């Protein structure tokens, strides 16, 4: 995926979240995550992605996972 494709897909995701509204956006993201998990179908890769996402959030909030 090139930078333009990445931007287009991310924009599509943002537009979908806007379309469903703030209250439903977390549900859309959870559903998207489950669909992506099924598509990726590589437990090790998925666990690394989850850890990376959580680490970035932990750094942003100053919290660390124990």
Secondary structure, 3 states (H helix, E strand, C coil): CCHHHHHHHHHHHHHHHHHHCHHHHHHHHHHHHHHHHHHHCCHHHHHHHHHHHHHHHHHHHCCCCC
